[in-house]
Amino acid sequence: MSTPPTHKPSSGVLATRERLSEVRYEIRGELARRARDLEAQGRSLIKLNIGNPGAFGFRAPPHLQQAITGDIDHTDPYTHQQGLPAAREAIAAAYARRGMPNAEADRVFLGNGVSELIDLSLRALLNPGDEVLVPSPDYPLWSAATILNDGRPVYYRCDPGNDFLPDPAEIETLVSSRTRAIVLINPNNPTGATYPRPLLERIVAIAAKHRLLLMVDEIYDQVLYDQATFEPVAPLAGEVPCITFSGLSKVHRACGWRVGWALLSGDGAAVGNLHHAMDLLGALRLCANVPGQYAIEAAVNGPDTISALCAPGGRLYETRRAVIEACAASEHLELVAPAGALYAFPAVVGAAAKGFDDHDFALELMESEGVLVVPGSSFNVPYRNHFRVTLLPEAATMREVFARIDRVLSRRAEAVSKVVPIKSKSRPAAA
């Protein structure tokens, strides 16, 4: 009788899942580990790698805190696998006011943050080899969750030259017989792009034509600057199957509470199997964090606490202004100004971009100037001349950060110019 194959390594070292070698998450990866080493040595760092409001002095609004403390005596038992009924009803009503079709409590799933729900929904959807159309740049969890659920991310470009907006015509060329879903991140992380209604309508039409699921990450839906507008996808999708993801982490500055939600909209017959699969997977993990769920009703029905932060004079707005001004003043940087979300995604240009590697730059910036950023290639783009910073620090801190960034880039540009003259980023005046 033949011996069944084994994956145990001969050395006795435990093997791990092979597909993990395909997963990248530099936001909390090698550079973040090096940052911890430097801090252990007594170095003080400005860490701009994570959009974590609480780490920069933001607090969840008092009425959300009070909602949790007022009901803490009720939070000991497990709840329904989809979440507290009252919380799901409040979410459904809030999205019905936005025009979402089929906005019913039974179609709402609560999770330990949006991250868990993205993983759960892809696990419910994908068979081995299935494809998911993902933006490039993307929030890398989307790629990782697709890969770890035995799918294949297929990237559609969101080019800097097009203000990081996708081209629907290109998206449609990427649809194959294995394509199951289109992912949209709006407002976008890492670029801050917001998608206009006509663009979204064209993408919805592609999903309808090819019978694809729309998976819409709208966690930054109210973080908008300079009259930028947000268009929710589900009302445009109508009966086209769509999952909308959001939660308390960003708009309500409560990342650590781990409260996210997913709403399944579209034709009931078309989404029925997916609903049952998500319900099964939700039951297997028993339920999401219960105390945080008691803040949901207060969050979706309470006062707007984010718009003032994003308006002129507000902290997020003024930090964003500092980034825009710093990039405009630098001969080494260009920036598509973020219209939403909590990040900027500058490009290194000119002499400093010659032979530039974003990971090497991020390491040099951290070790020489004490600033931690995320290399742009971590967001699954083919180019290596971008980096991401969060807009959460005070404006004065961000001005100091970009002064340090400019010092590193100036040293790089000077070193390159000693080898071969390079034109600056300035463009010739129009004739």
C-alpha positions as CSV (number, residue, x, y, z in Angstrom):
1,M,0.0,0.0,0.0
2,S,1.4,3.4,-1.0
3,T,2.2,5.9,1.7
4,P,0.1,9.1,1.5
5,P,2.1,12.3,0.7
6,T,3.3,14.4,3.5
7,H,4.1,18.1,3.7
8,K,6.2,17.8,6.8
9,P,9.7,19.3,6.3
10,S,12.5,16.8,7.0
11,S,14.1,19.3,9.4
12,G,11.3,19.0,11.8
13,V,10.4,22.7,11.4
14,L,6.7,23.2,11.2
15,A,5.6,24.2,7.7
16,T,3.1,27.0,7.1
17,R,0.5,27.5,4.4
18,E,2.3,28.0,1.1
19,R,0.0,30.7,-0.2
20,L,1.1,33.0,2.6
21,S,4.2,33.6,0.5
22,E,2.0,35.5,-2.0
23,V,0.5,37.8,0.7
24,R,1.9,41.3,1.3
25,Y,0.9,43.6,4.1
26,E,3.7,46.1,4.5
27,I,1.4,48.4,6.5
28,R,2.3,46.3,9.5
29,G,5.2,44.3,7.9
30,E,9.0,44.4,7.8
31,L,9.3,48.1,8.2
32,A,6.9,48.2,11.1
33,R,9.0,45.5,12.8
34,R,12.2,47.5,12.2
35,A,10.4,50.5,13.7
36,R,9.7,48.5,16.9
37,D,13.4,47.6,17.1
38,L,14.4,51.3,16.8
39,E,12.0,52.3,19.5
40,A,13.3,49.6,21.7
41,Q,16.7,51.2,21.3
42,G,15.2,54.5,22.5
43,R,14.6,56.2,19.1
44,S,11.5,58.4,18.8
45,L,9.6,57.9,15.5
46,I,6.7,59.6,13.7
47,K,4.7,56.6,12.5
48,L,2.5,57.4,9.5
49,N,1.9,53.8,8.4
50,I,-1.5,53.1,9.9
51,G,-4.8,55.1,9.7
52,N,-5.4,54.7,13.4
53,P,-7.1,57.8,14.8
54,G,-6.8,56.8,18.5
55,A,-3.0,56.7,18.1
56,F,-3.0,60.4,17.1
57,G,-5.2,61.7,20.0
58,F,-8.7,61.3,18.3
59,R,-11.4,59.8,20.5
60,A,-14.7,58.1,19.6
61,P,-17.6,60.6,20.0
62,P,-18.9,60.8,23.6
63,H,-22.4,59.7,22.6
64,L,-21.0,56.4,21.3
65,Q,-18.9,55.8,24.4
66,Q,-22.0,56.5,26.5
67,A,-24.1,54.1,24.4
68,I,-21.6,51.3,25.2
69,T,-21.3,52.0,28.9
70,G,-25.0,52.4,29.3
71,D,-25.6,48.9,28.0
72,I,-22.5,47.1,29.3
73,D,-24.6,44.9,31.7
74,H,-26.3,43.4,28.6
75,T,-23.1,42.5,26.7
76,D,-22.0,39.2,28.4
77,P,-23.9,36.7,26.3
78,Y,-23.3,35.8,22.6
79,T,-25.7,37.5,20.3
80,H,-27.2,36.3,17.0
81,Q,-24.4,35.4,14.5
82,Q,-25.5,38.3,12.2
83,G,-25.4,40.8,15.1
84,L,-27.8,42.5,17.5
85,P,-31.2,42.9,15.9
86,A,-31.6,46.6,17.0
87,A,-28.2,47.4,15.6
88,R,-29.0,45.7,12.3
89,E,-32.3,47.5,12.1
90,A,-30.7,50.9,12.7
91,I,-28.1,50.2,9.9
92,A,-30.8,49.0,7.5
93,A,-32.9,52.1,8.1
94,A,-29.9,54.4,7.7
95,Y,-29.0,52.9,4.3
96,A,-32.7,52.9,3.2
97,R,-32.5,56.7,3.7
98,R,-29.7,56.7,1.2
99,G,-31.8,54.8,-1.3
100,M,-30.4,51.3,-0.9
101,P,-32.8,48.7,-2.2
102,N,-33.7,45.7,-0.1
103,A,-32.3,47.5,3.0
104,E,-33.5,45.0,5.6
105,A,-32.1,44.0,8.9
106,D,-31.9,40.3,7.8
107,R,-29.4,41.4,5.1
108,V,-27.0,43.1,7.5
109,F,-24.0,41.2,8.9
110,L,-22.0,42.6,11.8
111,G,-18.3,41.7,12.2
112,N,-15.1,42.3,14.1
113,G,-14.3,45.2,11.8
114,V,-14.7,45.4,8.0
115,S,-11.6,43.3,7.7
116,E,-13.3,40.2,9.1
117,L,-16.3,40.7,6.9
118,I,-14.2,41.1,3.7
119,D,-12.6,37.7,4.5
120,L,-15.9,36.1,5.4
121,S,-17.7,37.2,2.3
122,L,-14.8,36.1,0.0
123,R,-14.7,32.8,1.7
124,A,-18.5,32.5,1.1
125,L,-18.1,33.4,-2.6
126,L,-14.9,31.9,-4.0
127,N,-14.0,28.5,-5.3
128,P,-10.4,27.7,-6.1
129,G,-9.2,29.6,-9.1
130,D,-12.0,32.1,-9.1
131,E,-11.0,35.7,-10.0
132,V,-11.8,39.0,-8.3
133,L,-11.2,42.3,-10.1
134,V,-9.3,44.5,-7.6
135,P,-8.1,48.2,-8.0
136,S,-4.4,48.9,-8.4
137,P,-3.5,50.5,-6.0
138,D,-5.7,48.6,-3.6
139,Y,-6.0,48.3,0.2
140,P,-3.8,45.1,0.4
141,L,-6.3,43.2,2.6
142,W,-8.4,42.8,-0.5
143,S,-5.6,41.0,-2.4
144,A,-4.6,39.0,0.7
145,A,-8.1,37.8,1.5
146,T,-8.7,36.8,-2.1
147,I,-5.5,34.8,-2.2
148,L,-6.0,33.1,1.1
149,N,-9.5,32.1,0.1
150,D,-8.0,30.3,-3.0
151,G,-8.9,33.1,-5.4
152,R,-6.9,35.2,-7.8
153,P,-6.8,39.0,-7.7
154,V,-6.8,40.5,-11.2
155,Y,-5.9,44.2,-11.1
156,Y,-7.5,47.1,-13.0
157,R,-5.4,50.2,-13.1
158,C,-6.3,53.5,-11.3
159,D,-3.6,55.6,-12.9
160,P,-2.1,58.8,-11.3
161,G,-2.5,60.5,-14.7
162,N,-6.2,59.9,-14.5
163,D,-6.5,61.2,-10.9
164,F,-6.4,57.6,-9.8
165,L,-9.8,56.8,-11.3
166,P,-10.3,53.5,-13.1
167,D,-11.2,53.0,-16.8
168,P,-14.4,51.0,-17.1
169,A,-13.4,49.9,-20.6
170,E,-10.2,48.3,-19.1
171,I,-12.2,46.7,-16.3
172,E,-14.5,44.9,-18.8
173,T,-11.5,43.6,-20.8
174,L,-10.3,41.8,-17.6
175,V,-13.6,39.9,-17.1
176,S,-13.2,36.2,-17.7
177,S,-15.2,33.0,-17.2
178,R,-13.7,32.7,-13.8
179,T,-14.5,36.3,-12.7
180,R,-16.9,36.5,-9.7
181,A,-16.7,40.0,-8.3
182,I,-15.6,43.6,-8.8
183,V,-14.1,45.4,-5.8
184,L,-14.5,49.2,-5.4
185,I,-12.9,51.2,-2.7
186,N,-14.6,54.6,-2.5
187,P,-13.3,56.9,-1.2
188,N,-10.1,55.2,-2.0
189,N,-7.3,54.0,0.3
190,P,-4.5,54.8,-0.4
191,T,-5.1,57.5,-3.0
192,G,-8.1,59.5,-1.6
193,A,-9.9,59.4,-5.0
194,T,-13.7,59.7,-4.9
195,Y,-15.6,58.2,-7.8
196,P,-18.1,60.2,-9.8
197,R,-21.6,58.8,-10.4
198,P,-21.2,58.3,-14.2
199,L,-18.1,56.2,-13.6
200,L,-19.9,54.1,-11.0
201,E,-22.9,53.6,-13.3
202,R,-20.6,52.2,-16.0
203,I,-19.0,49.8,-13.6
204,V,-22.4,48.7,-12.3
205,A,-23.4,48.1,-15.9
206,I,-20.4,45.8,-16.3
207,A,-21.4,43.8,-13.2
208,A,-25.0,43.5,-14.5
209,K,-23.9,42.4,-17.9
210,H,-21.5,39.7,-16.7
211,R,-23.5,38.7,-13.6
212,L,-20.8,39.8,-11.1
213,L,-21.0,40.7,-7.5
214,L,-20.1,44.2,-6.5
215,M,-18.0,44.4,-3.3
216,V,-17.9,48.0,-2.2
217,D,-15.6,49.2,0.6
218,E,-17.2,52.5,1.7
219,I,-15.6,52.8,5.2
220,Y,-14.5,56.4,4.4
221,D,-17.9,57.5,3.0
222,Q,-18.2,60.7,5.1
223,V,-14.5,61.7,5.1
224,L,-14.6,64.3,2.2
225,Y,-12.7,67.5,1.4
226,D,-13.3,70.6,-0.7
227,Q,-16.9,69.9,-1.8
228,A,-16.0,66.4,-2.9
229,T,-19.2,64.2,-3.1
230,F,-19.7,60.6,-2.2
231,E,-22.0,58.4,-4.3
232,P,-23.1,55.1,-2.7
233,V,-23.0,52.2,-5.1
234,A,-25.9,50.1,-3.9
235,P,-28.7,52.6,-5.0
236,L,-27.1,52.7,-8.4
237,A,-26.8,48.9,-8.5
238,G,-30.5,48.3,-7.8
239,E,-31.1,44.5,-8.3
240,V,-27.5,43.8,-9.2
241,P,-25.9,41.9,-6.3
242,C,-23.9,44.1,-4.1
243,I,-22.2,44.0,-0.7
244,T,-21.5,47.4,1.0
245,F,-18.9,47.4,3.8
246,S,-18.6,50.1,6.4
247,G,-18.2,50.5,10.2
248,L,-17.2,52.6,13.2
249,S,-13.4,52.7,12.6
250,K,-12.8,55.8,10.5
251,V,-15.8,58.1,10.4
252,H,-16.4,57.5,14.1
253,R,-12.7,57.1,15.1
254,A,-13.3,53.8,17.0
255,C,-10.8,51.4,15.3
256,G,-10.2,49.4,18.5
257,W,-13.8,48.6,19.0
258,R,-13.7,46.4,15.9
259,V,-17.2,47.1,14.7
260,G,-18.0,46.7,11.0
261,W,-21.0,45.9,8.9
262,A,-21.8,44.4,5.5
263,L,-25.1,44.9,3.7
264,L,-26.2,42.5,1.0
265,S,-28.4,44.2,-1.6
266,G,-29.8,43.1,-4.9
267,D,-32.2,40.5,-6.2
268,G,-33.2,38.1,-3.5
269,A,-33.0,35.0,-5.6
270,A,-29.6,36.0,-6.9
271,V,-28.1,36.6,-3.5
272,G,-29.9,33.9,-1.5
273,N,-27.1,31.3,-1.6
274,L,-24.5,33.9,-0.7
275,H,-26.6,35.1,2.2
276,H,-26.9,31.5,3.6
277,A,-23.1,31.0,3.2
278,M,-22.3,34.2,5.0
279,D,-24.8,33.3,7.8
280,L,-23.1,29.9,8.2
281,L,-19.6,31.3,8.4
282,G,-20.9,34.0,10.8
283,A,-22.3,31.2,13.0
284,L,-19.0,29.3,13.0
285,R,-17.2,32.3,14.6
286,L,-20.2,32.6,17.0
287,C,-20.7,36.4,16.9
288,A,-18.9,39.7,16.6
289,N,-17.7,41.8,19.6
290,V,-21.0,42.5,21.5
291,P,-20.2,45.7,23.5
292,G,-19.2,47.7,20.4
293,Q,-22.5,46.7,18.7
294,Y,-24.4,48.8,21.2
295,A,-22.8,52.0,19.8
296,I,-24.1,51.4,16.3
297,E,-27.6,52.8,16.7
298,A,-26.1,56.0,18.3
299,A,-23.6,56.2,15.4
300,V,-25.9,56.0,12.5
301,N,-28.7,58.2,14.1
302,G,-26.5,60.6,16.1
303,P,-24.9,63.9,15.3
304,D,-22.4,64.4,12.5
305,T,-18.9,64.5,14.2
306,I,-16.7,64.1,11.1
307,S,-17.6,67.0,8.7
308,A,-16.1,69.7,10.9
309,L,-12.8,67.9,10.9
310,C,-12.8,67.8,7.1
311,A,-13.8,71.4,6.6
312,P,-11.4,74.4,6.5
313,G,-10.0,74.9,9.9
314,G,-10.7,71.3,10.9
315,R,-7.8,69.2,11.9
316,L,-7.9,66.7,9.0
317,Y,-8.4,69.5,6.5
318,E,-5.5,71.5,7.7
319,T,-3.2,68.5,7.8
320,R,-4.2,67.7,4.2
321,R,-3.5,71.3,3.3
322,A,0.0,71.0,4.8
323,V,0.7,67.9,2.7
324,I,-0.6,69.5,-0.5
325,E,1.5,72.6,0.1
326,A,4.6,70.7,1.0
327,C,4.4,68.6,-2.2
328,A,3.8,71.7,-4.3
329,A,6.9,73.4,-2.8
330,S,9.1,70.4,-3.3
331,E,11.0,69.8,-6.5
332,H,11.0,66.1,-5.7
333,L,7.3,65.4,-5.1
334,E,4.0,65.4,-7.0
335,L,0.6,64.8,-5.5
336,V,-2.9,64.1,-6.7
337,A,-4.7,65.9,-3.9
338,P,-6.9,63.4,-1.9
339,A,-10.6,64.2,-2.2
340,G,-11.5,61.9,0.6
341,A,-10.2,59.3,3.2
342,L,-7.3,59.6,5.6
343,Y,-4.3,59.3,3.3
344,A,-2.1,61.0,0.7
345,F,-0.1,59.0,-1.9
346,P,2.7,61.3,-3.2
347,A,5.0,60.4,-6.1
348,V,8.7,61.0,-6.2
349,V,9.8,62.7,-9.4
350,G,12.7,64.4,-11.1
351,A,16.3,63.6,-10.1
352,A,15.4,61.9,-6.9
353,A,13.3,59.4,-8.8
354,K,16.3,58.1,-10.8
355,G,16.8,54.5,-9.7
356,F,14.3,55.1,-6.9
357,D,13.1,52.1,-4.9
358,D,10.2,52.9,-2.5
359,H,11.1,50.2,0.1
360,D,14.8,51.4,0.3
361,F,13.6,55.0,0.6
362,A,11.1,54.1,3.4
363,L,13.9,52.3,5.3
364,E,16.3,55.2,4.8
365,L,13.7,57.8,5.9
366,M,13.0,55.8,9.1
367,E,16.5,55.2,10.0
368,S,17.9,58.6,9.2
369,E,15.0,60.9,9.8
370,G,12.7,58.9,12.2
371,V,9.6,58.8,10.0
372,L,7.8,55.6,9.0
373,V,5.8,55.6,5.8
374,V,4.4,52.8,3.6
375,P,6.0,52.0,0.3
376,G,3.6,52.5,-2.6
377,S,4.3,49.1,-4.1
378,S,2.7,47.6,-1.0
379,F,-0.6,48.6,-2.5
380,N,-0.1,46.3,-5.5
381,V,1.0,48.8,-8.2
382,P,3.7,48.1,-10.8
383,Y,5.6,51.3,-10.1
384,R,7.9,52.0,-7.2
385,N,8.0,55.8,-6.9
386,H,5.1,56.4,-4.5
387,F,4.5,56.2,-0.7
388,R,1.6,56.6,1.6
389,V,1.2,58.7,4.6
390,T,-1.8,59.1,6.9
391,L,-3.4,62.5,7.4
392,L,-4.0,62.0,11.1
393,P,-1.1,64.0,12.7
394,E,-1.4,67.7,13.5
395,A,-0.5,70.0,10.5
396,A,2.7,71.2,12.2
397,T,3.9,67.6,12.6
398,M,3.1,66.9,8.9
399,R,5.1,70.0,7.8
400,E,8.1,68.7,9.8
401,V,7.6,65.2,8.3
402,F,7.8,66.6,4.7
403,A,10.8,68.7,5.6
404,R,12.5,65.4,6.6
405,I,11.3,63.7,3.5
406,D,12.7,66.5,1.3
407,R,16.1,66.2,3.0
408,V,16.3,62.5,2.1
409,L,15.1,63.1,-1.4
410,S,17.5,66.0,-1.8
411,R,20.4,63.8,-0.8
412,R,19.3,61.2,-3.3
413,A,18.9,63.8,-6.1
414,E,22.4,65.2,-5.3
415,A,24.0,61.8,-5.5
416,V,22.3,61.1,-8.8
417,S,23.3,64.4,-10.3
418,K,26.9,63.7,-9.6
419,V,26.6,60.7,-11.9
420,V,24.4,62.1,-14.7
421,P,22.5,65.4,-15.0
422,I,18.7,64.8,-14.6
423,K,16.0,67.3,-15.5
424,S,13.8,68.6,-12.6
425,K,10.1,68.0,-12.5
426,S,9.4,71.5,-13.8
427,R,7.7,71.5,-17.1
428,P,8.3,74.0,-20.0
429,A,5.9,76.9,-20.2
430,A,3.2,76.7,-22.8
431,A,4.0,78.4,-26.1
